[in-house]
Amino acid sequence: MRPVWCALVMALAVAGCAPGSADETLTVYAAASLTESFTTLADQFEADHPGVDVQVNFGGSSRLAQQIAEGAPADVFASADEAAMDVVARAGRLAGKPATFATNRLTIAVEPGNPMRVNGIADLARDALTVVMCAEQVPCGRAARHLIRDAGITVRPASEEPDVKSVLGKVRAGEADAGLVYVTDVLAENGTVDAVKVPEAAAVANRYPIATIADAVEPSLARDFEKFVLGDRGLRVFKAAGFGSEAGAGS
């Protein structure tokens, strides 16, 4: 029986190395504000595609766009605004025209109970208030500065963060009294921070585009994932997270 058993083991080993039997990895670069939503979607996509491992690299859209433009291996890119996606397009690394899948708008994150009594965007100019926001080159930073300019105020942030989650972390930790973040980020915190509504933010709502990368390692899977995000299941996940639809402009 020993020769038979050895032969069986060898056969299984060879079968395990056969083409198509190895897991496929789909590499997705996505804006930090998509962390919760894209984690859910990645799990759902993997459930629908046995053997596929979706690896999502979250971060500031501008930094991710620059990495892709410089040749970082990615299959799909989902950005928090169109300007970051344009960086990848100008580098010639998009397989097709980006499609918008959601919108978002800014709000002011404050400590629970709003102890500093922040009531609106104008309050961010108060000298006694410690304010943090995203760096200017990041989508949330671009939107924040547009909002501040429109309000005609001057805000001197205590720090400028690389992504929206870092801004939120400062407020959550008590290192800042207020921070400009997206409404979806506050909702994801489940009460660890409060939100002060900013009606004026509707005018600077972010549009989120997604696209397949031109030299994707897994082009077919990349296209499937893009369609998945743009489909009904994706829309349900984004709606539950507080994102707006393209038609709703972030509402």
Phi and psi in degrees as GROMACS dihedral restraints (atoms count N, CA, C in turn):
[ dihedral_restraints ]
;  ai    aj    ak    al  type     phi  dphi    fc
    3     4     5     6     1   -60.6    20    10
    4     5     6     7     1   -46.4    20    10
    6     7     8     9     1   -60.0    20    10
    7     8     9    10     1   -39.0    20    10
    9    10    11    12     1   -63.6    20    10
   10    11    12    13     1   -45.0    20    10
   12    13    14    15     1   -62.4    20    10
   13    14    15    16     1   -43.1    20    10
   15    16    17    18     1   -63.6    20    10
   16    17    18    19     1   -40.4    20    10
   18    19    20    21     1   -63.2    20    10
   19    20    21    22     1   -38.3    20    10
   21    22    23    24     1   -66.1    20    10
   22    23    24    25     1   -43.2    20    10
   24    25    26    27     1   -61.1    20    10
   25    26    27    28     1   -44.0    20    10
   27    28    29    30     1   -62.1    20    10
   28    29    30    31     1   -40.5    20    10
   30    31    32    33     1   -64.2    20    10
   31    32    33    34     1   -42.3    20    10
   33    34    35    36     1   -65.4    20    10
   34    35    36    37     1   -38.6    20    10
   36    37    38    39     1   -64.1    20    10
   37    38    39    40     1   -42.8    20    10
   39    40    41    42     1   -64.8    20    10
   40    41    42    43     1   -41.7    20    10
   42    43    44    45     1   -61.8    20    10
   43    44    45    46     1   -37.6    20    10
   45    46    47    48     1   -67.1    20    10
   46    47    48    49     1   -22.3    20    10
   48    49    50    51     1   -97.5    20    10
   49    50    51    52     1     1.2    20    10
   51    52    53    54     1   -65.8    20    10
   52    53    54    55     1   150.5    20    10
   54    55    56    57     1   -56.4    20    10
   55    56    57    58     1   138.5    20    10
   57    58    59    60     1    87.1    20    10
   58    59    60    61     1    -9.6    20    10
   60    61    62    63     1   -88.3    20    10
   61    62    63    64     1   -20.1    20    10
   63    64    65    66     1   -75.5    20    10
   64    65    66    67     1   150.6    20    10
   66    67    68    69     1   -63.3    20    10
   67    68    69    70     1   148.1    20    10
   69    70    71    72     1  -102.5    20    10
   70    71    72    73     1   141.0    20    10
   72    73    74    75     1  -113.1    20    10
   73    74    75    76     1   125.7    20    10
   75    76    77    78     1  -104.6    20    10
   76    77    78    79     1   121.3    20    10
   78    79    80    81     1  -101.8    20    10
   79    80    81    82     1   117.8    20    10
   81    82    83    84     1  -116.7    20    10
   82    83    84    85     1   130.3    20    10
   84    85    86    87     1  -102.7    20    10
   85    86    87    88     1   126.8    20    10
   87    88    89    90     1  -142.3    20    10
   88    89    90    91     1   147.1    20    10
   90    91    92    93     1   -57.6    20    10
   91    92    93    94     1   146.7    20    10
   93    94    95    96     1   -57.8    20    10
   94    95    96    97     1   -33.5    20    10
   96    97    98    99     1   -70.1    20    10
   97    98    99   100     1    -8.0    20    10
   99   100   101   102     1   -97.5    20    10
  100   101   102   103     1     7.6    20    10
  102   103   104   105     1   -52.4    20    10
  103   104   105   106     1   -54.6    20    10
  105   106   107   108     1   -67.1    20    10
  106   107   108   109     1   -45.5    20    10
  108   109   110   111     1   -66.1    20    10
  109   110   111   112     1   -45.1    20    10
  111   112   113   114     1   -75.1    20    10
  112   113   114   115     1   -24.8    20    10
  114   115   116   117     1   -65.3    20    10
  115   116   117   118     1   -43.1    20    10
  117   118   119   120     1   -63.3    20    10
  118   119   120   121     1   -46.5    20    10
  120   121   122   123     1   -65.8    20    10
  121   122   123   124     1   -36.8    20    10
  123   124   125   126     1   -63.0    20    10
  124   125   126   127     1   -42.0    20    10
  126   127   128   129     1   -63.1    20    10
  127   128   129   130     1   -41.9    20    10
  129   130   131   132     1   -66.7    20    10
  130   131   132   133     1   -40.9    20    10
  132   133   134   135     1   -65.0    20    10
  133   134   135   136     1   -41.3    20    10
  135   136   137   138     1   -63.0    20    10
  136   137   138   139     1   -38.4    20    10
  138   139   140   141     1   -64.3    20    10
  139   140   141   142     1   -33.5    20    10
  141   142   143   144     1   -81.9    20    10
  142   143   144   145     1   -15.4    20    10
  144   145   146   147     1  -131.0    20    10
  145   146   147   148     1    78.6    20    10
  147   148   149   150     1   -53.8    20    10
  148   149   150   151     1   136.5    20    10
  150   151   152   153     1    91.2    20    10
  151   152   153   154     1    -6.0    20    10
  153   154   155   156     1   -99.7    20    10
  154   155   156   157     1   132.6    20    10
  156   157   158   159     1  -113.5    20    10
  157   158   159   160     1   115.5    20    10
  159   160   161   162     1   -93.6    20    10
  160   161   162   163     1   114.2    20    10
  162   163   164   165     1  -103.0    20    10
  163   164   165   166     1   116.1    20    10
  165   166   167   168     1  -107.7    20    10
  166   167   168   169     1   124.6    20    10
  168   169   170   171     1  -100.4    20    10
  169   170   171   172     1   106.3    20    10
  171   172   173   174     1   -93.8    20    10
  172   173   174   175     1   145.8    20    10
  174   175   176   177     1   176.3    20    10
  175   176   177   178     1  -176.1    20    10
  177   178   179   180     1   -62.6    20    10
  178   179   180   181     1   132.6    20    10
  180   181   182   183     1   -57.2    20    10
  181   182   183   184     1   -40.2    20    10
  183   184   185   186     1   -64.7    20    10
  184   185   186   187     1   -41.0    20    10
  186   187   188   189     1   -66.4    20    10
  187   188   189   190     1   -43.3    20    10
  189   190   191   192     1   -63.6    20    10
  190   191   192   193     1   -41.8    20    10
  192   193   194   195     1   -61.7    20    10
  193   194   195   196     1   -41.4    20    10
  195   196   197   198     1   -65.6    20    10
  196   197   198   199     1   -39.5    20    10
  198   199   200   201     1   -62.2    20    10
  199   200   201   202     1   -43.7    20    10
  201   202   203   204     1   -66.1    20    10
  202   203   204   205     1   -42.7    20    10
  204   205   206   207     1   -60.3    20    10
  205   206   207   208     1   -30.6    20    10
  207   208   209   210     1   -88.9    20    10
  208   209   210   211     1     3.7    20    10
  210   211   212   213     1   109.2    20    10
  211   212   213   214     1     6.2    20    10
  213   214   215   216     1   -58.2    20    10
  214   215   216   217     1   137.4    20    10
  216   217   218   219     1   -73.8    20    10
  217   218   219   220     1   109.3    20    10
  219   220   221   222     1  -138.1    20    10
  220   221   222   223     1   151.7    20    10
  222   223   224   225     1  -101.3    20    10
  223   224   225   226     1   -36.6    20    10
  225   226   227   228     1  -138.8    20    10
  226   227   228   229     1   145.1    20    10
  228   229   230   231     1  -128.1    20    10
  229   230   231   232     1   129.4    20    10
  231   232   233   234     1  -123.5    20    10
  232   233   234   235     1   116.2    20    10
  234   235   236   237     1  -108.0    20    10
  235   236   237   238     1   158.8    20    10
  237   238   239   240     1   -87.3    20    10
  238   239   240   241     1    -4.8    20    10
  240   241   242   243     1  -159.6    20    10
  241   242   243   244     1   170.4    20    10
  243   244   245   246     1   -76.5    20    10
  244   245   246   247     1   -27.1    20    10
  246   247   248   249     1   -62.3    20    10
  247   248   249   250     1   -41.8    20    10
  249   250   251   252     1   -66.5    20    10
  250   251   252   253     1   -39.8    20    10
  252   253   254   255     1   -64.3    20    10
  253   254   255   256     1   -34.3    20    10
  255   256   257   258     1   -62.3    20    10
  256   257   258   259     1   -30.9    20    10
  258   259   260   261     1   -61.3    20    10
  259   260   261   262     1   -42.8    20    10
  261   262   263   264     1   -69.7    20    10
  262   263   264   265     1   -38.3    20    10
  264   265   266   267     1   -63.6    20    10
  265   266   267   268     1   -43.6    20    10
  267   268   269   270     1   -65.7    20    10
  268   269   270   271     1   -25.0    20    10
  270   271   272   273     1   -81.2    20    10
  271   272   273   274     1    -2.5    20    10
  273   274   275   276     1    74.0    20    10
  274   275   276   277     1    26.9    20    10
  276   277   278   279     1  -108.6    20    10
  277   278   279   280     1    15.4    20    10
  279   280   281   282     1  -101.3    20    10
  280   281   282   283     1   138.0    20    10
  282   283   284   285     1   -80.8    20    10
  283   284   285   286     1   -18.6    20    10
  285   286   287   288     1  -166.9    20    10
  286   287   288   289     1  -173.7    20    10
  288   289   290   291     1   -73.1    20    10
  289   290   291   292     1   131.9    20    10
  291   292   293   294     1   -64.4    20    10
  292   293   294   295     1   152.0    20    10
  294   295   296   297     1  -122.2    20    10
  295   296   297   298     1   136.3    20    10
  297   298   299   300     1   -81.3    20    10
  298   299   300   301     1   130.2    20    10
  300   301   302   303     1  -115.7    20    10
  301   302   303   304     1   -13.5    20    10
  303   304   305   306     1  -165.6    20    10
  304   305   306   307     1   167.1    20    10
  306   307   308   309     1  -130.4    20    10
  307   308   309   310     1   164.6    20    10
  309   310   311   312     1  -152.3    20    10
  310   311   312   313     1   160.1    20    10
  312   313   314   315     1  -141.2    20    10
  313   314   315   316     1   160.7    20    10
  315   316   317   318     1   -80.0    20    10
  316   317   318   319     1   153.4    20    10
  318   319   320   321     1  -143.8    20    10
  319   320   321   322     1   171.1    20    10
  321   322   323   324     1  -103.1    20    10
  322   323   324   325     1   119.3    20    10
  324   325   326   327     1   -87.7    20    10
  325   326   327   328     1   132.6    20    10
  327   328   329   330     1  -134.2    20    10
  328   329   330   331     1   167.0    20    10
  330   331   332   333     1   -64.3    20    10
  331   332   333   334     1   152.4    20    10
  333   334   335   336     1   -53.0    20    10
  334   335   336   337     1   133.8    20    10
  336   337   338   339     1    87.0    20    10
  337   338   339   340     1    -7.8    20    10
  339   340   341   342     1    49.4    20    10
  340   341   342   343     1    60.3    20    10
  342   343   344   345     1   -61.9    20    10
  343   344   345   346     1   -25.7    20    10
  345   346   347   348     1   -90.3    20    10
  346   347   348   349     1     5.3    20    10
  348   349   350   351     1    52.9    20    10
  349   350   351   352     1    54.3    20    10
  351   352   353   354     1   -81.4    20    10
  352   353   354   355     1   123.3    20    10
  354   355   356   357     1  -112.1    20    10
  355   356   357   358     1   -13.9    20    10
  357   358   359   360     1  -178.7    20    10
  358   359   360   361     1  -176.3    20    10
  360   361   362   363     1   -60.9    20    10
  361   362   363   364     1   -34.9    20    10
  363   364   365   366     1   -62.9    20    10
  364   365   366   367     1   -29.2    20    10
  366   367   368   369     1   -67.3    20    10
  367   368   369   370     1   -20.7    20    10
  369   370   371   372     1   -66.8    20    10
  370   371   372   373     1   -13.1    20    10
  372   373   374   375     1   -84.9    20    10
  373   374   375   376     1    -6.2    20    10
  375   376   377   378     1   -65.1    20    10
  376   377   378   379     1   131.8    20    10
  378   379   380   381     1   -62.7    20    10
  379   380   381   382     1   -31.8    20    10
  381   382   383   384     1   -77.2    20    10
  382   383   384   385     1    -6.1    20    10
  384   385   386   387     1   -97.3    20    10
  385   386   387   388     1   131.7    20    10
  387   388   389   390     1   -92.2    20    10
  388   389   390   391     1   112.5    20    10
  390   391   392   393     1  -114.8    20    10
  391   392   393   394     1   138.5    20    10
  393   394   395   396     1  -124.2    20    10
  394   395   396   397     1   151.8    20    10
  396   397   398   399     1  -153.1    20    10
  397   398   399   400     1   172.1    20    10
  399   400   401   402     1   -71.3    20    10
  400   401   402   403     1   153.2    20    10
  402   403   404   405     1   -60.3    20    10
  403   404   405   406     1   154.4    20    10
  405   406   407   408     1   -61.7    20    10
  406   407   408   409     1   -31.0    20    10
  408   409   410   411     1   -79.8    20    10
  409   410   411   412     1    -8.8    20    10
  411   412   413   414     1   -88.2    20    10
  412   413   414   415     1   143.8    20    10
  414   415   416   417     1   -49.1    20    10
  415   416   417   418     1   -45.2    20    10
  417   418   419   420     1   -67.0    20    10
  418   419   420   421     1   -28.4    20    10
  420   421   422   423     1   -72.9    20    10
  421   422   423   424     1   -40.1    20    10
  423   424   425   426     1   -62.4    20    10
  424   425   426   427     1   -45.4    20    10
  426   427   428   429     1   -65.0    20    10
  427   428   429   430     1   -39.9    20    10
  429   430   431   432     1   -62.2    20    10
  430   431   432   433     1   -44.2    20    10
  432   433   434   435     1   -70.0    20    10
  433   434   435   436     1   -34.2    20    10
  435   436   437   438     1   -62.3    20    10
  436   437   438   439     1   -43.9    20    10
  438   439   440   441     1   -62.8    20    10
  439   440   441   442     1   -43.8    20    10
  441   442   443   444     1   -65.8    20    10
  442   443   444   445     1   -41.9    20    10
  444   445   446   447     1   -61.7    20    10
  445   446   447   448     1   -44.0    20    10
  447   448   449   450     1   -62.4    20    10
  448   449   450   451     1   -31.6    20    10
  450   451   452   453     1   -79.7    20    10
  451   452   453   454     1   -11.7    20    10
  453   454   455   456     1    70.1    20    10
  454   455   456   457     1    32.3    20    10
  456   457   458   459     1  -120.1    20    10
  457   458   459   460     1   167.5    20    10
  459   460   461   462     1  -117.1    20    10
  460   461   462   463     1   124.7    20    10
  462   463   464   465     1  -120.3    20    10
  463   464   465   466     1   127.8    20    10
  465   466   467   468     1  -108.5    20    10
  466   467   468   469     1    95.1    20    10
  468   469   470   471     1   -66.3    20    10
  469   470   471   472     1   142.3    20    10
  471   472   473   474     1   -68.9    20    10
  472   473   474   475     1   -27.8    20    10
  474   475   476   477     1  -155.6    20    10
  475   476   477   478     1   155.1    20    10
  477   478   479   480     1  -119.2    20    10
  478   479   480   481     1   117.6    20    10
  480   481   482   483     1   -96.9    20    10
  481   482   483   484     1   157.1    20    10
  483   484   485   486     1   -74.8    20    10
  484   485   486   487     1   -17.9    20    10
  486   487   488   489     1  -159.8    20    10
  487   488   489   490     1   169.3    20    10
  489   490   491   492     1   -67.8    20    10
  490   491   492   493     1   -30.7    20    10
  492   493   494   495     1   -66.4    20    10
  493   494   495   496     1   -32.2    20    10
  495   496   497   498     1   -69.3    20    10
  496   497   498   499     1   -38.0    20    10
  498   499   500   501     1   -61.2    20    10
  499   500   501   502     1   -47.7    20    10
  501   502   503   504     1   -60.8    20    10
  502   503   504   505     1   -39.1    20    10
  504   505   506   507     1   -62.4    20    10
  505   506   507   508     1   -36.7    20    10
  507   508   509   510     1   -63.6    20    10
  508   509   510   511     1   -42.5    20    10
  510   511   512   513     1   -69.1    20    10
  511   512   513   514     1   -43.5    20    10
  513   514   515   516     1   -60.5    20    10
  514   515   516   517     1   -37.0    20    10
  516   517   518   519     1   -82.2    20    10
  517   518   519   520     1    -3.4    20    10
  519   520   521   522     1    80.7    20    10
  520   521   522   523     1    12.8    20    10
  522   523   524   525     1   -86.0    20    10
  523   524   525   526     1    -7.5    20    10
  525   526   527   528     1  -146.0    20    10
  526   527   528   529     1   148.5    20    10
  528   529   530   531     1   -81.9    20    10
  529   530   531   532     1   -29.2    20    10
  531   532   533   534     1  -155.0    20    10
  532   533   534   535     1   150.4    20    10
  534   535   536   537     1  -148.9    20    10
  535   536   537   538     1   141.4    20    10
  537   538   539   540     1   -85.9    20    10
  538   539   540   541     1   115.2    20    10
  540   541   542   543     1  -135.1    20    10
  541   542   543   544     1  -179.0    20    10
  543   544   545   546     1   -87.6    20    10
  544   545   546   547     1   153.9    20    10
  546   547   548   549     1   -58.9    20    10
  547   548   549   550     1   -34.4    20    10
  549   550   551   552     1   -65.3    20    10
  550   551   552   553     1   -33.3    20    10
  552   553   554   555     1   -68.4    20    10
  553   554   555   556     1   -39.6    20    10
  555   556   557   558     1   -66.7    20    10
  556   557   558   559     1   -42.1    20    10
  558   559   560   561     1   -60.0    20    10
  559   560   561   562     1   -38.4    20    10
  561   562   563   564     1   -69.0    20    10
  562   563   564   565     1   -17.3    20    10
  564   565   566   567     1   -79.1    20    10
  565   566   567   568     1   -15.7    20    10
  567   568   569   570     1    53.1    20    10
  568   569   570   571     1    44.8    20    10
  570   571   572   573     1    97.8    20    10
  571   572   573   574     1    -3.1    20    10
  573   574   575   576     1   -74.6    20    10
  574   575   576   577     1   -18.7    20    10
  576   577   578   579     1  -138.0    20    10
  577   578   579   580     1   159.3    20    10
  579   580   581   582     1  -105.9    20    10
  580   581   582   583     1   165.8    20    10
  582   583   584   585     1  -121.4    20    10
  583   584   585   586     1   140.4    20    10
  585   586   587   588     1  -108.6    20    10
  586   587   588   589     1   118.6    20    10
  588   589   590   591     1   -65.6    20    10
  589   590   591   592     1   144.1    20    10
  591   592   593   594     1  -127.1    20    10
  592   593   594   595     1    90.0    20    10
  594   595   596   597     1   -55.8    20    10
  595   596   597   598     1   -33.6    20    10
  597   598   599   600     1   -63.9    20    10
  598   599   600   601     1   -18.6    20    10
  600   601   602   603     1   -67.2    20    10
  601   602   603   604     1   -17.8    20    10
  603   604   605   606     1   -60.3    20    10
  604   605   606   607     1   -28.4    20    10
  606   607   608   609     1   -76.1    20    10
  607   608   609   610     1   -15.9    20    10
  609   610   611   612     1  -123.7    20    10
  610   611   612   613     1    34.0    20    10
  612   613   614   615     1   -61.1    20    10
  613   614   615   616     1   140.3    20    10
  615   616   617   618     1   -85.9    20    10
  616   617   618   619     1   141.0    20    10
  618   619   620   621     1  -107.5    20    10
  619   620   621   622     1   131.8    20    10
  621   622   623   624     1  -101.8    20    10
  622   623   624   625     1   110.8    20    10
  624   625   626   627     1   -97.0    20    10
  625   626   627   628     1   155.3    20    10
  627   628   629   630     1  -132.7    20    10
  628   629   630   631     1   146.3    20    10
  630   631   632   633     1  -154.7    20    10
  631   632   633   634     1   154.1    20    10
  633   634   635   636     1   -86.4    20    10
  634   635   636   637     1   139.7    20    10
  636   637   638   639     1   -79.5    20    10
  637   638   639   640     1   141.5    20    10
  639   640   641   642     1   -57.4    20    10
  640   641   642   643     1   -44.4    20    10
  642   643   644   645     1  -106.3    20    10
  643   644   645   646     1    41.6    20    10
  645   646   647   648     1   -56.7    20    10
  646   647   648   649     1   140.0    20    10
  648   649   650   651     1   -66.7    20    10
  649   650   651   652     1   -35.5    20    10
  651   652   653   654     1  -121.0    20    10
  652   653   654   655     1    71.8    20    10
  654   655   656   657     1   -61.2    20    10
  655   656   657   658     1   -39.2    20    10
  657   658   659   660     1   -67.0    20    10
  658   659   660   661     1   -46.9    20    10
  660   661   662   663     1   -62.7    20    10
  661   662   663   664     1   -37.8    20    10
  663   664   665   666     1   -61.3    20    10
  664   665   666   667     1   -44.7    20    10
  666   667   668   669     1   -65.1    20    10
  667   668   669   670     1   -38.5    20    10
  669   670   671   672     1   -64.4    20    10
  670   671   672   673     1   -40.5    20    10
  672   673   674   675     1   -68.3    20    10
  673   674   675   676     1   -39.9    20    10
  675   676   677   678     1   -60.2    20    10
  676   677   678   679     1   -45.7    20    10
  678   679   680   681     1   -63.2    20    10
  679   680   681   682     1   -36.5    20    10
  681   682   683   684     1   -62.8    20    10
  682   683   684   685     1   -44.8    20    10
  684   685   686   687     1   -63.3    20    10
  685   686   687   688     1   -39.4    20    10
  687   688   689   690     1   -79.4    20    10
  688   689   690   691     1   -11.4    20    10
  690   691   692   693     1   -83.5    20    10
  691   692   693   694     1  -174.9    20    10
  693   694   695   696     1   -60.8    20    10
  694   695   696   697     1   -39.2    20    10
  696   697   698   699     1   -67.7    20    10
  697   698   699   700     1   -38.1    20    10
  699   700   701   702     1   -63.0    20    10
  700   701   702   703     1   -44.7    20    10
  702   703   704   705     1   -60.0    20    10
  703   704   705   706     1   -38.6    20    10
  705   706   707   708     1   -65.8    20    10
  706   707   708   709     1   -40.1    20    10
  708   709   710   711     1   -64.6    20    10
  709   710   711   712     1   -43.8    20    10
  711   712   713   714     1   -67.2    20    10
  712   713   714   715     1   -39.4    20    10
  714   715   716   717     1   -63.3    20    10
  715   716   717   718     1   -43.1    20    10
  717   718   719   720     1   -63.7    20    10
  718   719   720   721     1   -29.9    20    10
  720   721   722   723     1   -83.0    20    10
  721   722   723   724     1    -8.8    20    10
  723   724   725   726     1   101.4    20    10
  724   725   726   727     1     3.7    20    10
  726   727   728   729     1   -72.4    20    10
  727   728   729   730     1   156.1    20    10
  729   730   731   732     1   -97.3    20    10
  730   731   732   733     1   167.4    20    10
  732   733   734   735     1   -89.3    20    10
  733   734   735   736     1   168.8    20    10
  735   736   737   738     1   -56.1    20    10
  736   737   738   739     1   -42.8    20    10
  738   739   740   741     1   -70.8    20    10
  739   740   741   742     1   -29.5    20    10
  741   742   743   744     1   -84.6    20    10
  742   743   744   745     1    -5.9    20    10
  744   745   746   747     1    48.6    20    10
  745   746   747   748     1    40.2    20    10
  747   748   749   750     1    90.8    20    10
  748   749   750   751     1     5.2    20    10
